Amino acid sequence: MVSRPLSTGSVTADTAAEPLPQPYAYARHEAVEPDWRRFPGWRHVTDEQWRDPQWQRAHCVKGVKDLARVAGGGLDDAFYADLEADQREHATMPVLLTPHVLNTMAPHTAVRTAAWYEDPVRRYMLPLASDRHPLWPSHPLASRDSLHEAEMWAVEGLTHRYPTKVLAELVTTCPQYCGHCTRMDLVGTSTPQITKYRFVLRPADRLDRMIEYLRATPSVRDVVVSGGDVANVPWPRLASFVDRLLELDSVRDIRLASKGLVGLPQHWLAGQVLDGVAALSAKARERGVSLALHTHANAAQQITPLVAEASRALLGAGLRDVRNQGVLLDGVNATPESLLDLCFALLDSAQVMPYYFYLCDMVPGAEHWRLPLERTQALQRSIMGYLPGFATPRLVCDVPYVGKRWVDQVDGYDRERGISSWTKNYRTTLDQDDPAGLERVHHYYDPVHTLPEIGRQWWTSASALICGAS
């Protein structure tokens, strides 16, 4: 046997235990539940009330008046005016925040305006007019259904975008609304800027048609059950739909999509829900089907002990996995440190697998959140090597008409104008009769304000033509 030679470096027994300096220093995340009693309006809320999902739903903040009742004088008049202006002039989503979500904003300080302006959770869950980019609040090519999902509906609410995967939208509401919602055309109530689309079919009829389509389309093996948020689907209806999916031999993966795990963990800790998850998980295991839950956390401070308790309870009830699909947002998680902090918080506290982080989709009003592709590629490189390989998230661009692509899979990139080029490797019903479908080039666009001056000038001219043609 040939032995491996010992290192000839200068490390000795005295120095071996000293860690080498790194650009990012790992420290185990210890989740802490913020004290909701720091809000004047919740000073007398008990632990029992806080853990009650119905109490949480009944006390959601839906606008300035509700927020003022909860925050008291901690937030000044200018903050409330800023919020009102955003709802009046920019917002594509109404304000809807569970107490749990609100409690993760500036979580370890008294309620003070300055801290709230800078807080990452506030930045994306409670956008203000002053957050929006003053010159480019929207990209000239932004659209309300930026991924064209409705064009790919096999039946109402069932998007068949990939060869073996579908998205089933069961509901158009959530426990809480994110400012950057990719389905802002359909989800939530209308705002002064956006009149929302509505499903036409009755829920029972829509779900029946989804099952009928899947039964007739055995090439689909993977069903994402989403909305909106499945936490807002009455549990008997959700359980029945998943049970019917489990009866289809072709379906091998079922993913429940719920930001409610992060925004309303109390729902997923309810006895009826956990018992139902256990029953469905047992049937899934028996049939060899993977049943998982996907959630949406964007900042480490969102991973509280209640979130961790709910995640571990779901895993204990038999779910195959709990995974996180976040969105890259400037001012929230767009540095290597903040992204790694979040990933380690998910893993260490909640046993949630970091899975994807998407570039923010090109919906109206999103320019101040969106990152250029170049910056995202640098982020992907920066986080490599710190996390286990199986838990290193993929940073992806969801390209209209193409689908998810790792950010380094780009085919071409004009950084001056911020135009990236992408091609497909599979067909959908939209291009099944197009001989050039797999050669056709599709584009994604960087935020204009991140471009060099010559690129900003080009888009200023181009946007005038775009607006004139629309």
C-alpha positions in Angstrom: 0.0 0.0 0.0 1.2 3.4 -0.9 0.6 6.0 1.8 -0.5 9.5 1.1 2.3 12.0 1.8 1.8 14.4 4.6 1.3 18.1 3.9 4.6 20.0 3.9 2.8 23.2 4.8 3.4 25.2 8.0 0.3 24.1 9.9 1.2 22.7 13.3 -0.8 21.1 16.1 -0.8 24.5 17.8 -2.3 26.4 14.8 -4.5 23.7 13.1 -7.6 24.6 15.2 -7.5 28.3 14.2 -9.9 28.9 11.4 -8.6 30.7 8.3 -10.1 34.1 7.7 -12.9 33.9 5.1 -15.0 36.5 3.3 -18.1 35.0 5.1 -17.9 33.7 8.7 -20.5 31.1 9.6 -22.2 31.3 13.0 -25.0 28.9 13.9 -28.4 30.6 13.6 -30.4 30.7 16.9 -34.0 31.5 16.1 -35.7 34.0 18.4 -39.4 34.8 18.4 -39.8 38.6 18.4 -41.8 40.0 21.2 -45.2 41.1 19.6 -46.0 43.1 22.8 -43.6 45.8 21.7 -46.5 46.9 19.4 -48.8 49.1 21.5 -51.9 47.5 19.9 -50.8 44.0 20.9 -49.5 44.7 24.4 -52.1 42.4 26.0 -52.1 39.6 23.4 -51.5 36.3 25.1 -49.3 33.4 23.9 -52.4 31.4 23.3 -54.0 34.0 21.1 -50.7 34.5 19.2 -50.6 30.8 18.4 -54.2 30.7 17.2 -54.4 30.8 13.4 -57.9 32.2 13.5 -56.8 35.1 15.8 -53.9 35.7 13.3 -56.3 35.9 10.3 -58.8 38.0 12.2 -56.2 40.6 13.1 -54.5 41.0 9.8 -53.3 44.5 8.9 -55.0 45.7 5.7 -54.0 49.3 5.4 -52.8 52.5 7.1 -55.6 52.6 9.7 -55.0 49.1 10.9 -51.2 49.7 11.0 -51.7 52.9 13.0 -53.9 51.0 15.5 -51.2 48.4 16.0 -48.1 50.5 15.9 -49.4 53.5 17.7 -47.1 56.5 17.7 -44.1 54.4 16.9 -44.4 55.2 13.2 -44.6 58.9 12.2 -47.1 60.6 9.9 -44.6 60.7 7.0 -44.4 56.9 7.0 -48.1 56.5 6.9 -48.3 59.1 4.1 -45.6 57.2 2.2 -47.6 54.0 2.5 -50.8 55.6 1.4 -49.1 57.2 -1.6 -47.7 53.8 -2.7 -51.1 52.2 -2.5 -52.7 55.0 -4.4 -50.0 55.4 -7.1 -47.9 52.3 -7.5 -48.9 49.1 -5.7 -50.0 46.0 -7.7 -50.9 44.2 -4.5 -53.1 45.3 -1.6 -51.8 45.5 1.9 -52.5 42.3 3.8 -50.1 41.3 6.6 -50.7 38.7 9.3 -49.6 39.8 12.8 -46.8 37.1 12.5 -45.4 38.8 9.4 -45.6 42.3 10.9 -43.8 41.0 14.0 -40.8 40.0 11.9 -40.2 43.6 10.7 -37.4 45.4 12.7 -37.9 42.4 15.1 -35.7 43.2 18.0 -36.3 47.0 18.5 -39.1 49.2 19.6 -41.4 50.3 16.8 -39.5 53.2 15.3 -39.8 54.8 11.8 -36.1 54.8 11.0 -35.7 51.1 11.7 -38.7 50.3 9.6 -37.5 52.2 6.6 -34.4 50.0 6.5 -35.9 46.7 7.4 -35.6 44.0 4.7 -38.9 42.3 5.4 -40.7 45.7 5.4 -39.1 46.5 2.1 -40.8 43.7 0.2 -43.9 43.0 2.3 -44.9 46.6 2.9 -43.6 48.7 0.0 -43.6 52.5 0.2 -43.8 55.1 -2.5 -40.2 56.3 -1.6 -38.9 52.7 -2.3 -39.9 52.8 -5.9 -37.3 54.0 -8.5 -38.2 57.7 -9.3 -37.4 57.4 -13.0 -38.0 53.7 -13.8 -40.6 52.3 -11.4 -41.5 49.8 -14.1 -39.5 48.3 -17.0 -40.8 49.4 -20.4 -41.6 45.8 -21.2 -43.1 44.8 -17.8 -46.4 43.0 -18.0 -49.0 41.9 -15.5 -48.7 38.2 -16.5 -45.0 38.4 -17.2 -44.5 34.6 -17.5 -47.5 34.3 -19.8 -48.9 31.5 -17.6 -52.5 32.1 -18.7 -51.6 31.4 -22.3 -50.4 28.0 -21.2 -53.5 27.0 -19.3 -54.6 23.5 -20.3 -57.8 24.2 -18.3 -58.6 27.2 -16.2 -55.8 27.6 -13.6 -53.7 24.6 -14.7 -50.5 25.8 -16.4 -48.8 23.2 -18.5 -45.5 24.9 -19.1 -43.0 22.1 -18.9 -43.1 18.6 -20.6 -43.5 16.7 -17.3 -44.7 19.3 -14.9 -47.9 21.4 -14.3 -48.9 24.2 -11.9 -52.4 23.9 -10.4 -53.7 27.2 -9.1 -56.4 26.3 -6.6 -57.1 29.7 -5.1 -56.4 33.4 -5.8 -55.8 34.6 -2.3 -53.0 34.3 0.3 -52.7 34.8 4.1 -50.4 37.7 3.3 -49.4 39.6 0.1 -45.9 40.2 -1.2 -45.3 43.4 -3.1 -43.4 41.7 -5.9 -46.0 38.9 -6.5 -45.4 37.3 -9.9 -49.2 36.5 -10.2 -50.3 40.0 -9.3 -52.7 39.9 -12.3 -54.8 37.2 -10.6 -53.9 37.1 -6.9 -55.5 39.4 -4.3 -58.0 42.2 -4.6 -57.7 45.0 -7.1 -55.7 48.1 -6.5 -56.1 51.6 -8.0 -53.5 50.5 -10.6 -54.5 46.9 -11.4 -58.0 45.4 -11.9 -57.4 41.7 -11.1 -58.6 38.9 -13.4 -60.9 36.3 -11.9 -61.5 32.6 -12.4 -64.8 31.9 -14.2 -65.4 28.3 -13.2 -66.7 27.3 -9.8 -63.8 25.8 -7.6 -65.2 22.3 -7.7 -65.6 22.4 -11.5 -62.2 23.8 -12.0 -60.5 21.1 -9.8 -62.5 18.4 -11.6 -61.3 19.6 -15.0 -57.7 19.6 -13.7 -58.0 16.0 -12.6 -59.6 15.0 -15.9 -56.7 16.6 -17.8 -54.1 14.9 -15.7 -55.8 11.6 -16.1 -55.7 12.1 -19.8 -52.1 13.3 -19.9 -49.9 10.6 -18.3 -46.7 12.4 -19.4 -47.2 14.7 -16.4 -45.5 13.3 -13.3 -45.0 16.4 -11.2 -47.8 18.7 -9.9 -47.2 21.9 -8.0 -50.4 22.7 -6.0 -50.4 26.5 -5.5 -52.4 29.6 -6.0 -52.3 32.1 -4.3 -51.4 30.0 -1.3 -52.8 26.6 -0.4 -53.0 27.7 3.2 -56.1 29.6 2.1 -57.7 26.5 0.6 -60.2 25.0 3.0 -58.4 21.9 4.3 -61.0 19.3 3.2 -60.9 20.7 -0.3 -57.1 20.7 -0.4 -56.9 17.2 1.1 -59.5 15.9 -1.4 -57.6 17.3 -4.4 -54.2 15.9 -3.2 -55.9 12.5 -2.5 -57.2 12.5 -6.1 -53.7 13.3 -7.4 -52.4 10.3 -5.4 -54.8 8.0 -7.3 -53.2 8.9 -10.6 -50.4 6.4 -11.4 -48.5 8.9 -13.6 -48.1 11.5 -10.8 -44.9 10.9 -8.8 -44.2 14.3 -7.2 -46.7 16.6 -5.5 -45.5 19.9 -4.1 -47.7 22.1 -2.0 -46.8 25.8 -2.3 -47.3 27.9 0.8 -45.6 31.1 2.0 -48.0 30.6 4.9 -45.4 28.4 6.5 -43.4 31.6 6.9 -46.2 34.1 7.2 -48.8 32.1 9.1 -47.0 29.1 10.7 -49.9 28.8 13.1 -52.0 27.4 10.2 -49.6 24.5 9.6 -49.4 23.7 13.3 -53.2 23.3 13.6 -54.3 19.8 14.7 -56.6 19.2 11.7 -53.9 20.2 9.2 -51.1 18.2 10.8 -53.4 15.1 11.1 -54.4 15.6 7.4 -50.8 16.0 6.3 -49.9 12.7 8.1 -52.7 10.8 6.4 -51.8 12.1 2.9 -48.1 11.5 3.6 -48.8 7.9 4.6 -50.7 7.3 1.4 -48.0 9.0 -0.6 -45.3 6.7 0.9 -47.5 3.7 0.2 -47.8 4.7 -3.4 -44.2 5.7 -3.8 -45.0 9.4 -4.4 -43.0 12.3 -3.0 -45.1 14.8 -1.1 -43.3 18.0 -0.2 -44.0 21.6 0.8 -42.4 24.6 -0.8 -42.3 27.9 1.0 -41.0 31.4 0.4 -38.7 33.2 2.8 -36.4 36.0 1.7 -34.7 37.2 4.9 -33.1 35.3 7.8 -35.2 37.1 10.4 -38.3 35.4 9.1 -37.1 32.1 10.4 -38.5 32.3 13.9 -39.1 29.5 16.4 -42.7 29.2 15.3 -41.7 28.8 11.7 -39.1 26.2 12.7 -41.7 24.4 14.9 -44.2 24.3 12.0 -41.6 23.0 9.5 -40.4 20.3 11.9 -44.0 19.3 12.6 -44.7 18.9 8.9 -41.6 16.8 8.5 -42.6 14.8 11.5 -46.0 14.2 10.0 -44.3 12.5 7.0 -43.6 15.1 4.3 -40.7 14.1 2.1 -39.2 17.6 2.3 -39.7 21.3 3.0 -38.0 23.5 0.5 -37.6 27.3 0.1 -38.1 29.1 -3.2 -37.1 32.7 -2.5 -36.8 35.7 -4.8 -33.7 37.9 -5.1 -34.6 41.4 -4.1 -32.4 44.4 -3.9 -32.2 45.8 -0.3 -33.5 42.4 1.1 -31.1 39.5 0.3 -28.9 40.7 -2.6 -25.6 40.3 -0.9 -23.6 37.1 -0.3 -23.8 37.7 3.5 -27.6 38.1 3.6 -28.2 35.2 1.2 -25.9 32.8 3.2 -27.4 34.0 6.5 -30.9 33.1 5.2 -29.8 29.7 3.9 -28.1 28.7 7.1 -31.1 30.0 9.1 -33.4 27.7 7.0 -31.1 24.7 7.5 -30.0 25.2 11.1 -33.3 26.2 12.7 -36.1 24.9 10.5 -34.7 22.0 8.5 -35.9 23.8 5.3 -33.8 23.1 2.2 -32.6 26.2 0.2 -33.8 25.3 -3.3 -34.2 28.2 -5.7 -33.7 32.0 -5.6 -35.4 33.6 -8.6 -34.6 36.9 -10.3 -37.7 39.0 -9.6 -40.1 38.7 -12.5 -40.8 41.7 -14.8 -44.1 42.8 -13.3 -45.1 46.4 -13.0 -43.6 48.4 -10.2 -40.7 46.0 -9.5 -37.7 47.8 -10.8 -36.3 48.8 -7.4 -36.3 45.2 -6.4 -34.9 43.6 -9.5 -31.2 42.7 -10.0 -29.2 42.7 -13.3 -28.2 39.2 -14.5 -24.5 40.1 -14.1 -24.9 40.8 -10.4 -26.9 37.6 -9.9 -24.1 35.5 -11.6 -21.6 37.1 -9.2 -23.9 36.1 -6.2 -24.1 32.5 -7.4 -20.3 32.3 -7.5 -20.0 34.1 -4.1 -22.1 31.5 -2.2 -20.4 28.4 -3.6 -18.4 26.3 -1.1 -20.1 27.5 2.1 -23.2 25.3 2.1 -23.4 21.6 1.6 -23.7 20.8 -2.1 -27.2 19.4 -1.7 -28.3 22.6 0.0 -26.6 25.2 -2.2 -29.5 27.1 -3.9 -29.7 27.6 -7.6 -30.1 31.2 -8.7 -32.4 31.1 -11.7 -34.0 33.4 -14.2 -37.5 32.5 -15.1 -37.4 33.5 -18.7 -40.8 34.3 -20.4 -41.8 31.4 -22.8 -38.6 29.5 -21.8 -38.9 28.7 -18.1 -36.3 28.4 -15.3 -32.7 28.7 -16.3 -29.6 28.8 -14.1 -28.2 32.3 -14.4 -25.0 31.0 -16.0 -26.9 29.2 -18.7 -27.5 32.4 -20.6 -26.8 32.1 -24.4 -25.9 35.8 -24.9 -25.8 38.9 -22.9 -25.7 42.6 -24.0 -24.7 44.2 -20.7 -24.8 47.7 -22.3 -28.6 47.4 -22.9 -29.2 44.8 -20.3 -30.7 42.3 -22.7 -30.0 38.6 -22.1 -30.8 35.9 -24.7 -32.1 32.4 -23.9 -33.3 29.4 -25.9 -35.5 26.4 -25.1 -34.7 22.7 -25.1 -38.3 21.4 -25.0 -41.6 22.3 -26.6 -44.9 23.4 -25.1 -48.4 23.6 -26.7 -47.5 27.1 -27.8 -44.7 26.1 -30.1 -45.5 22.4 -30.9 -46.1 23.2 -34.5 -43.3 25.7 -34.8 -40.3 24.1 -36.7 -38.0 26.8 -35.3 -39.4 26.7 -31.8 -36.2 25.3 -30.2 -33.9 27.8 -32.1 -36.1 30.8 -31.3 -34.3 33.4 -29.0 -36.2 34.8 -26.0 -35.1 37.7 -23.9 -35.0 38.9 -20.3 -34.1 42.5 -19.4 -32.0 44.0 -16.7 -33.4 47.0 -14.7 -32.7 50.1 -16.8 -31.3 52.1 -13.8 -28.5 49.5 -13.4 -27.2 50.0 -17.0 -24.4 52.3 -18.1 -25.5 55.8 -19.4 -25.5 54.7 -23.0 -27.9 51.9 -22.2 -30.2 54.1 -20.2 -30.4 56.5 -23.1 -31.2 53.7 -25.5 -34.1 52.6 -23.3 -35.4 56.1 -22.9 -35.7 56.3 -26.7 -37.1 52.7 -26.9 -39.6 53.2 -24.2 -41.2 56.1 -26.1 -41.6 53.8 -29.1 -43.0 51.0 -27.0 -45.5 53.4 -25.3 -46.5 54.8 -28.7 -47.2 51.3 -30.1 -49.2 50.1 -27.1 
